[in-house]
Structure formats: C-alpha cells, structure tokens
Amino acid sequence: MSPQYRAILFCDICASTDLYQNLGDREAHAKITAVLKSMREHVSQAGGSVLRTVGDSVLAEFVACEQALAACHAMHLQNQASNLQIRAGFHWGEVIHDSGDVYGDAVNLAARVCDFAKPGETIVTSEVEALLPEALQKRLTLLDVASFKGFSKSTPVFRVQHASDSTEQTSVNRYERLASDIRRSQACQLLLRSGTQTKKLIEHDDQVLIGRAAESDLIVSNKMVSKLHARVECRRGRFVFIDQSTNGSFIAKHDEPYVFVHRDSITLDSRGQISLGIPPFEHSDSCPDSASTDHLIYFALSAASK
C-alpha cells in the first residue's frame, strides 16, 4: 500500500469553560454545539473530512494544504462576528487510516501545533509552508522553532495572517535575521548534577525526571524528596523546573536568595542550586536528613556543542 499524505487540522473553541460559567450549562452547550456544526460545515465546504469531534475540538483531514487554510479562514471569519474565537493548527505528513480515524506522528504533531496557537490564530508547520503557493506563503510569518514534547526534532512554526485580520492586529516584524535569531535562542543546554550523577538536557530531549523512584533520571534518596518530586523540560528554548512534590523545592539562582516552588514551575537560567524538600543550608531536629547534601542538585546553562 502506497503512503498516504494529508493535511491534518485540529481546531479548538477557546474559553469554552468561561461560557459555561457565564451563560449556564444549557445556553453554553447550545452555543458550542452550533459553533462545532459550523466548523464541520466549513471543513466540508473546503473539501476536507471531519474525522472526530471531541468536546470543543474538531479533527479534520484534507488532501491539500490550501483546503485546510481555506477552512481555517472561514472559521475565523465567522467566529470573529460572533465574538467567539477558535485556535487552529495543521501539519502535512504521512498518516494511517483505520476505522474512519487517522493515526501517526503527523496527527500527534498537528495536535501540538494547535496547542501552540493562541486564540484567533492559525499555526502551521514548515511542511505546510513548503507546499503552499507563493501567494499564500507571503501570508505566513515564522513565529518560532518550537520543541514539542515527544518529538526529537525542533519544528519551525508559522503564523497565518488571514485576509480578514483586523488592522488592530500587531504588525509583523520581518527583519532579515529573524530566522537565525529565533534559532540562536534555542542553541543551549542545561547540565544537572546531583552527587556523582549528571544529566544533560538539550532542546531535543523530552524531560528529566527527578525523585526517589528508581525510574527517575536523577535519583535523589533523601526521605524529604518525593518519589516523583519534579521534572525539568525544555519549552521553546527555555528550561523549566516543574515541582510536583509533597514538600516543595527551593531554587537559588546566581547565589541569590532561594525561591520556594510548590506544585508550580520556574525557569532555570545561568547557574544555581535546587534544594529538594528542604530549604538550602538549613538544619533542624525535626528534619534530620537536612544535615546531608544528597537533596541538592546543581544546574548550569551553557551554549550547546555543535
């Protein structure tokens, strides 16, 4: 069987939760149902097929990128008039059809691209940009070279300037070195060290898990540390520490006073120290493990090696 390539489109209705709170369940449900119906109609009119509708989202496929772009344009135009915004993202790639649905990396990446979009935006990948005619390519602006969870390679993503966009939209800066400056911001790596353990995180990596559990990438045995205490991941070229622990984490950057992070996140930059579950340099009788240093992780940001 020959490979099948499609433009895979995800569209979400934005702020649907607010609708339920502001309008009540019945009226909000009726409005969202009407919007989903119009989204499906726009997909069909553009030559596409709706594969799935889940909650306030639509998944569709097209045999040409121009069709997907036309459907997005129609959806944005209609929903601007109703003061209800959507966000959309699509990618061109190989797919597998099975039982009326579609599967493959192209589908997963399209979902990530849609999540990247803000309300009122359509975001597309470089694969889409390459297939569009020149007149439509001129409506695309390189927005970022994004690192998406689960994908080993960064993806250039473009924002679509729809013909219906208001003059109140932000003007686009198309300076000559935009692409190289965006890529340069991604060219870094983070080194994490705990005792004799080291872990290097670059933009292509998924994440580093930290905790007492054996499946952690950095195993920290101190009893004040949760089994799955935290994780560090790369988000659009920035390294983010996400605490998911019982006792929290203490982050000290550049030898500055520490910041307490509990079930929250913080960006790691330059260099510093992470103290898991215990304030750094603190010892108390109620916390005998605080006299040890096995709860400490040191981090340092540097340029990625070529």
C-alpha positions in Angstrom: 0.0 0.0 0.0 1.4 3.4 -1.0 1.9 6.0 1.7 -1.0 8.5 2.2 -0.2 12.1 3.0 -2.7 14.5 4.3 -3.1 18.0 5.9 -4.2 17.2 9.5 -6.1 20.0 11.1 -7.0 20.5 14.8 -9.4 23.3 15.8 -10.4 24.3 19.4 -13.0 26.6 20.6 -11.3 29.0 23.1 -12.6 29.8 26.6 -15.5 27.3 26.4 -15.2 26.8 30.2 -16.0 30.5 30.7 -19.0 30.2 28.5 -20.5 27.6 30.8 -19.8 29.8 33.9 -21.2 33.0 32.3 -24.1 31.6 30.3 -25.1 28.5 32.2 -24.9 24.9 31.0 -27.8 24.8 28.6 -27.1 28.1 26.7 -23.4 27.4 26.6 -23.8 23.9 25.3 -26.2 25.1 22.6 -23.8 27.8 21.5 -20.8 25.4 21.4 -22.8 22.9 19.5 -23.7 25.5 16.9 -20.1 26.6 16.5 -19.0 23.0 16.1 -21.6 22.4 13.5 -20.4 25.5 11.5 -16.8 24.3 11.9 -17.7 20.9 10.4 -19.6 22.7 7.6 -16.5 24.9 6.7 -14.3 21.8 6.6 -16.7 20.1 4.2 -17.1 23.2 2.0 -13.3 23.4 1.7 -13.1 19.8 0.5 -12.0 18.2 3.8 -13.4 15.5 6.0 -14.2 15.7 9.7 -12.8 12.6 11.4 -13.6 13.3 15.1 -15.3 15.8 17.3 -14.4 15.7 21.0 -15.6 18.2 23.5 -14.9 21.6 21.9 -12.4 20.3 19.3 -12.5 19.2 15.7 -10.1 16.9 13.9 -10.2 17.0 10.1 -8.1 16.0 7.1 -7.5 17.5 3.7 -5.8 16.3 0.5 -4.3 19.8 0.0 -2.9 22.4 2.4 -4.8 25.2 0.5 -8.0 23.5 1.5 -7.1 23.4 5.2 -6.1 27.1 5.1 -9.4 28.0 3.4 -11.4 26.2 6.1 -9.4 27.9 8.9 -10.0 31.3 7.2 -13.8 30.7 7.0 -13.9 29.5 10.7 -12.0 32.6 12.0 -14.2 34.9 9.9 -17.5 33.5 11.2 -16.4 33.3 14.8 -15.0 36.9 14.8 -18.5 38.0 14.0 -19.9 36.0 17.0 -17.2 37.2 19.4 -16.1 33.6 19.9 -12.6 32.7 19.0 -11.0 29.5 17.9 -7.4 28.4 17.5 -6.2 26.1 14.8 -3.1 24.3 13.8 -2.2 21.9 11.0 0.6 19.8 9.6 1.3 17.9 6.4 2.6 14.4 6.7 2.1 10.6 6.3 -0.9 9.1 8.0 -2.5 5.7 8.6 -6.3 5.4 8.1 -8.1 2.9 10.3 -11.9 2.5 11.0 -12.7 6.1 10.0 -9.9 7.6 12.1 -6.4 8.7 11.3 -3.1 7.9 13.2 0.6 8.6 13.0 3.2 11.2 14.0 1.6 13.8 11.7 -1.6 13.6 13.8 0.3 14.0 17.0 2.4 16.9 15.7 -0.8 18.7 14.4 -2.3 18.5 17.9 0.9 20.0 19.4 0.8 22.8 16.8 -2.8 23.6 17.6 -2.0 23.8 21.3 0.8 26.2 20.4 -1.7 28.6 18.8 -3.3 31.5 20.7 -7.0 32.4 20.4 -7.7 33.7 16.9 -4.6 32.2 15.4 -3.8 29.6 12.8 -0.4 28.0 13.1 1.2 25.7 10.5 4.5 23.8 10.1 7.3 24.2 7.6 6.0 21.2 5.7 2.8 23.1 5.1 4.7 26.3 4.2 6.7 24.5 1.6 3.6 23.1 -0.2 1.6 26.4 -0.3 1.7 28.5 -3.5 3.8 31.6 -3.3 0.8 34.0 -2.9 -0.2 32.1 0.3 3.4 31.7 1.6 3.5 35.5 1.8 0.8 35.4 4.4 3.0 33.3 6.7 5.4 34.6 9.3 8.0 32.4 11.1 7.0 32.5 14.7 9.3 30.1 16.4 11.4 27.0 16.1 9.5 25.0 18.7 10.4 22.0 20.7 7.3 19.8 21.2 7.0 17.1 23.8 7.6 13.7 22.4 9.4 14.9 19.2 13.2 14.7 18.9 13.5 17.4 16.3 12.5 21.1 16.7 9.8 22.3 14.3 9.6 25.7 12.6 6.1 27.0 13.0 4.4 29.9 11.1 1.5 32.2 12.0 -1.0 32.7 9.2 -2.1 36.3 8.5 -5.7 35.8 7.5 -7.1 38.3 5.0 -9.8 39.1 7.5 -7.4 40.1 10.3 -8.2 43.5 11.8 -5.9 46.5 11.4 -5.7 46.3 15.2 -3.5 43.2 14.9 0.1 43.5 15.9 2.3 44.5 13.0 4.7 41.7 12.0 8.5 42.4 12.2 10.0 40.7 9.2 13.6 41.8 9.7 16.3 39.9 7.8 17.9 38.0 10.7 14.6 36.8 12.2 15.0 33.2 11.4 18.6 33.0 12.6 17.9 34.9 15.8 15.0 32.5 16.6 17.2 29.5 16.1 20.1 31.0 18.1 17.8 31.3 21.1 17.3 27.6 21.0 21.1 26.7 20.9 21.7 26.0 24.6 21.9 23.1 27.0 21.3 22.5 30.7 23.6 20.4 32.9 22.1 18.9 36.1 24.4 17.4 38.7 23.4 15.5 41.9 26.3 13.8 43.7 28.1 11.6 41.1 25.1 11.7 38.8 24.9 14.1 35.8 22.2 14.7 33.2 22.4 16.9 30.2 19.2 18.3 28.8 19.1 19.9 25.3 16.2 21.1 23.3 15.7 17.8 21.6 15.3 15.9 24.8 11.9 15.2 26.3 12.4 15.7 30.0 14.4 14.8 33.1 12.6 13.2 35.9 13.8 13.8 39.5 12.9 11.9 42.6 13.5 8.9 44.9 11.8 6.4 42.5 14.1 4.1 40.5 12.6 5.2 37.2 13.8 8.8 37.8 16.6 10.1 35.6 18.2 11.7 38.6 17.7 9.6 41.7 17.7 11.5 45.0 17.5 9.2 48.0 16.7 11.8 50.8 13.4 10.9 52.5 12.2 14.5 52.2 12.2 14.0 48.5 9.1 12.7 46.8 9.2 9.5 44.7 8.5 11.7 41.6 9.5 15.0 43.0 9.9 17.2 39.9 10.8 17.3 36.2 12.8 19.6 34.0 11.8 20.1 30.4 12.6 22.4 27.5 9.8 24.7 26.4 10.6 26.8 23.4 14.2 27.0 24.2 13.8 27.7 27.9 14.5 25.1 30.6 11.6 24.9 33.1 11.6 23.2 36.5 8.2 21.8 37.4 7.7 20.8 41.1 5.1 18.1 41.7 6.1 17.1 45.2 4.8 17.0 48.8 7.4 19.2 50.4 8.2 21.6 47.5 11.6 22.7 46.1 13.9 25.7 46.7 15.6 27.3 43.8 18.6 29.6 44.2 19.9 31.4 41.1 23.2 33.2 40.8 23.8 32.8 44.6 20.6 34.9 45.2 18.1 34.1 48.0 16.1 31.0 47.2 12.6 30.9 45.8 10.1 28.3 47.1 8.3 26.4 44.3 5.5 24.1 45.2 3.2 22.4 42.6 4.4 25.2 40.3 7.1 25.9 37.8 10.2 28.2 37.4 12.6 28.9 34.6 16.2 27.8 35.2 18.8 30.2 33.7 22.5 30.7 34.1 23.5 28.6 37.1 22.3 27.8 40.5 21.1 25.2 43.0 18.0 23.2 43.6 17.2 22.0 47.1 14.5 19.3 47.1 12.2 19.3 50.1 14.5 21.2 52.4 15.5 24.9 52.5 19.2 25.1 51.5 21.7 25.2 54.3 19.0 24.6 56.9 19.2 22.0 59.6 16.6 21.2 62.2 15.9 18.4 64.7 12.6 17.8 63.1 14.3 17.1 59.8 17.4 15.0 60.4 18.0 14.5 56.7 18.6 18.2 56.3 22.2 17.8 57.5 23.0 15.8 54.4 23.6 17.4 51.0 22.1 14.5 49.0 18.9 16.6 48.3 20.9 19.2 46.4 21.0 19.5 42.6 23.3 22.0 40.8 22.4 23.3 37.4 24.3 25.3 34.8 23.2 26.7 31.4 25.6 26.8 28.5 25.8 27.0 24.8 25.0 23.7 23.1 28.0 22.0 21.5 27.9 21.8 17.7 
